[in-house]
Every structure is written in structure tokens, then in C-alpha cells.
């Protein structure tokens, strides 16, 4: 099981800090959702984990090792990153696009194990009917599921996703969140997800991290973090939090 730790991490663009002196640990398995308003640094925070971005100061540690000392191939064997969209214009089938995710494990040769992992992941995400289709013919929601599948076939110890439900309809949002929560527990891995939807987060997250004003504002269970007071402070809107059949629901109140 792999742990991630932030030690006094500061990141900014130019002279403008996005967040400062962040200290937080992500330990153990489960689904952790990172919330906060636009521009607060949610995606920036997770990109500091896989070296897509380099902090101005402080350290990001994976099992006690500074990620800046690890090569990209070494990181790719530990963690997978799923963006919220793809700019790829190359023609390839869905199965081929997912198979690319096996590269950190398999190199440039494809084994029977690689094919088995890809086939199983296609089945898990309900992509069987699209496996031979050109990815350029997919809808945004279908493509998002392909990107998730490509991350899963890396068999990572840490799976990082940037708003993976943003292009999905309500049914698939719930299906994907349920899948990620169950997958994290079954495989014993850490799933870190940047999210905007308060209700989806409240329903499925094992842990919620709420960012505000250049740092971590609240951290814990959804019932402790997504309170009416915290939502009003962070998002500047009034809300009513209700518990229905054991799940917390947030109703945003118009002014």
C-alpha cells in the first residue's frame, strides 16, 4: 500500500501563489475526493504528485521518497493519471487506446496477460460494444470511460482522476463513482479524485478534502466536511444538508 505526503508544499504561477504551505497525508486505500471552487488549486495539487507540475517549495513524498527524485517510468509503475479530457486526434480502436496504458508494465511487447487485463477492464467499464470502434467516433462520456480504463490497466497503487464524471450523464456518474469506490477497496489502492459535484462526493467518497483560500480548509468524512457552514464559507452560497436513507444530500438555496 502506497502513501502520499505533502510537506509544506507551495505552488504558484509567476508571483501568484495557488496554494501555500500545504501539509496533508493520503494514506491507505479508499476513494478520496478533492473539492473546492474553480481556481483553488485542486488539479494543481494532484499534478504535483505525478510531476506534471513542480512545487515552488516543499516536498511531495511517495512512501517517503521525494517524487522529484523518481523518473517518470518509475512513477508510471506506481500511479496512473486520468485527465478530464483527451486532445488525441490519432485514429485507433478503443481496445488499442486502452492497451497503451499497459506500457509501464509491459514495455513495447504485448503479452497474453496484457490482453487479459485490457479485456477485463473493458468488461468492468461496460465498453464491450465499443472495443473495435475508432475513439474519434465516441461521445465525450464514452471517451471518458476509455480514459478511466486506460488508467486502470496500469494496475496502479495510486489512481488520480481529474473530474472523471464531468462528461457523464447522471446514471454513468453514479456507476463510475460506485465502481471507483469498490475498486479502491477491492484492490487496496488509493484513489484520488478531483470533483465538483457535492452530492456525488457526499454519496460515494470515503474521505473529502475541501480546499479554500490557498490551502486545505477541511478534511474528513463527508458528513463532517460538507456542512452548511463550510459550504457557505467556501462557495459563498447557502445550502441545506439533509440525510436521506443514510446518504447526505446538499440542496443549494437560491438567494
C-alpha positions in Angstrom: 0.0 0.0 0.0 1.4 3.4 -1.1 1.2 6.6 0.9 1.4 10.2 -0.4 2.5 13.1 1.8 2.7 16.9 1.3 5.3 18.7 3.4 5.0 22.5 3.3 4.2 22.5 -0.4 3.7 25.8 -2.1 2.8 26.2 -5.8 2.2 29.3 -7.9 2.3 30.7 -11.4 4.6 33.6 -11.6 4.4 35.6 -8.4 0.8 34.5 -7.7 0.6 31.5 -5.3 -2.2 29.0 -5.9 -1.7 27.4 -2.5 0.9 27.8 0.2 2.4 25.5 2.9 0.1 22.6 2.3 0.6 19.7 4.7 -1.6 16.6 4.2 -1.2 12.9 4.0 -3.1 10.4 1.9 -2.7 7.0 3.4 -4.3 3.7 3.0 -6.9 2.6 0.4 -10.3 4.1 -0.5 -11.8 6.9 -2.5 -10.8 10.5 -1.6 -12.5 13.4 -3.3 -10.9 16.8 -3.5 -13.4 19.7 -3.7 -13.3 23.5 -3.9 -14.2 26.4 -6.1 -12.7 27.0 -9.5 -9.1 28.2 -9.3 -8.5 27.0 -5.8 -5.8 24.5 -6.9 -7.5 21.1 -6.9 -6.0 19.9 -10.2 -2.7 21.7 -9.4 -2.4 19.8 -6.1 -2.8 16.3 -7.7 -0.5 17.2 -10.6 2.3 17.9 -8.1 2.0 14.2 -7.1 3.0 12.8 -10.5 5.5 15.5 -11.5 3.3 17.1 -14.1 3.9 20.2 -12.0 6.8 21.1 -9.7 6.2 22.9 -6.4 8.0 26.1 -5.7 8.9 24.8 -2.3 8.2 21.9 -0.1 8.2 18.2 -0.9 5.7 15.6 -2.2 6.6 12.2 -0.9 5.5 8.8 -2.1 6.3 6.2 0.6 8.8 8.6 2.0 10.6 9.3 -1.3 10.5 12.8 -2.9 8.7 12.4 -6.3 11.2 14.8 -7.9 13.9 12.1 -7.4 11.8 9.4 -9.2 11.9 9.0 -13.0 8.7 9.2 -15.0 8.8 5.4 -15.8 9.2 4.7 -12.1 6.2 6.9 -11.3 4.2 5.3 -14.0 4.6 1.9 -12.4 3.2 3.4 -9.1 0.5 5.8 -10.2 -1.9 6.5 -13.1 -3.4 9.8 -14.0 -6.7 10.1 -15.8 -7.3 13.6 -17.3 -10.8 15.0 -17.7 -10.5 15.1 -21.5 -8.2 13.9 -24.3 -6.9 16.0 -27.1 -5.7 12.9 -29.1 -6.6 13.0 -32.7 -5.0 9.7 -33.7 -7.1 7.0 -35.2 -7.1 3.9 -33.1 -9.7 1.5 -31.7 -10.9 1.7 -28.1 -9.1 -1.5 -27.2 -5.8 -0.1 -28.7 -6.2 3.1 -26.8 -6.7 1.2 -23.5 -3.8 -1.1 -24.2 -1.5 1.9 -24.3 -2.0 2.1 -20.5 -0.1 -1.3 -20.2 3.1 0.2 -21.4 4.6 1.0 -17.9 4.1 -2.7 -17.1 4.8 -4.4 -20.4 7.1 -2.1 -22.4 6.8 -2.4 -26.1 5.7 -6.1 -26.3 2.2 -7.3 -25.7 1.6 -10.5 -23.7 -1.4 -12.6 -23.1 -1.6 -11.1 -19.6 -1.8 -7.6 -21.1 -4.7 -8.6 -23.4 -6.5 -10.3 -20.4 -6.1 -7.2 -18.3 -7.5 -5.0 -21.1 -10.4 -7.3 -21.9 -11.3 -7.5 -18.2 -11.2 -3.7 -17.8 -13.3 -3.2 -20.9 -15.9 -5.5 -19.4 -15.8 -3.8 -16.0 -16.5 -0.4 -17.5 -19.1 -1.7 -19.9 -17.2 -0.8 -23.1 -17.6 -4.2 -24.9 -19.8 -2.9 -27.7 -17.3 -0.1 -28.4 -14.0 -2.1 -28.2 -13.5 -2.1 -32.0 -14.8 1.4 -32.6 -12.5 4.3 -33.5 -12.0 6.5 -30.5 -12.7 9.6 -32.7 -16.3 8.3 -33.1 -17.0 8.2 -29.3 -19.1 10.7 -27.4 -17.4 12.7 -24.6 -18.9 10.4 -22.0 -17.8 7.2 -23.8 -14.3 8.6 -24.2 -14.1 9.5 -20.6 -14.7 5.8 -19.7 -11.9 4.8 -22.1 -9.5 7.2 -20.3 -10.5 5.7 -17.0 -10.0 2.2 -18.4 -6.5 3.2 -19.7 -5.6 4.3 -16.2 -6.9 1.1 -14.6 -4.9 -1.2 -16.8 -1.7 0.3 -15.5 -2.6 -1.6 -12.3 -1.5 1.4 -10.2 -1.2 1.7 -6.5 -2.4 5.3 -6.8 -5.1 6.3 -9.2 -5.5 10.0 -9.8 -8.5 11.3 -11.7 -9.3 14.9 -12.7 -13.1 15.3 -12.8 -13.8 11.9 -14.3 -17.6 12.3 -14.2 -17.7 15.8 -15.8 -18.8 14.4 -19.2 -21.1 11.7 -18.0 -24.8 11.6 -17.6 -26.3 11.1 -14.1 -26.5 7.3 -14.4 -22.9 6.9 -15.5 -21.7 9.4 -12.9 -23.2 7.1 -10.2 -21.9 4.0 -11.9 -18.4 5.3 -12.2 -18.3 6.6 -8.6 -19.6 3.3 -7.3 -17.1 1.4 -9.4 -14.2 3.5 -8.2 -15.2 3.2 -4.5 -15.5 -0.6 -4.8 -12.3 -0.9 -6.9 -10.3 1.0 -4.4 -11.4 -1.3 -1.6 -11.1 -4.5 -3.6 -7.6 -3.7 -4.9 -6.5 -2.0 -1.8 -5.3 1.1 -3.7 -5.6 4.9 -3.1 -7.9 6.7 -5.5 -7.6 10.5 -5.5 -10.3 12.3 -7.5 -10.8 16.0 -8.2 -14.5 16.6 -8.2 -17.0 19.5 -8.4 -20.3 17.7 -7.6 -21.1 18.0 -3.9 -23.8 15.4 -3.9 -21.9 12.8 -5.9 -19.0 13.3 -3.4 -21.2 13.1 -0.4 -22.7 9.8 -1.6 -19.6 7.9 -2.5 -16.4 9.4 -1.1 -14.6 7.7 1.8 -12.8 10.9 2.5 -13.4 14.5 1.4 -10.7 17.3 1.2 -12.1 20.8 0.8 -9.8 23.5 -0.5 -10.2 27.2 0.1 -8.1 30.4 0.4 -4.8 28.8 -0.7 -4.9 25.7 1.4 -6.8 22.8 3.0 -9.9 24.1 4.6 -11.5 20.9 5.9 -10.6 17.2 5.7 -12.5 14.1 6.8 -15.8 12.3 6.3 -18.4 13.9 4.0 -20.7 14.4 7.0 -18.0 16.4 8.8 -16.7 18.4 5.8 -19.8 19.2 3.7 -21.7 21.1 6.4 -23.9 24.1 5.7 -21.4 26.4 7.3 -18.5 25.1 5.3 -20.4 25.3 2.0 -21.4 28.9 2.7 -17.8 29.9 3.6 -16.1 28.2 0.7 -18.6 28.5 -2.1 -20.5 31.6 -0.8 -23.9 30.1 -1.2 -26.4 28.9 1.3 -27.2 25.3 1.4 -29.4 22.8 3.3 -27.8 19.5 4.2 -30.1 16.5 4.7 -29.6 12.9 5.4 -31.9 10.5 3.3 -31.5 6.8 3.8 -28.0 7.1 5.3 -26.7 9.4 2.5 -26.1 13.1 2.8 -27.7 15.4 0.2 -26.9 19.0 -0.4 -29.6 21.4 -1.7 -28.3 24.8 -2.8 -30.6 27.6 -1.9 -31.2 30.5 -4.3 -30.7 33.9 -2.8 
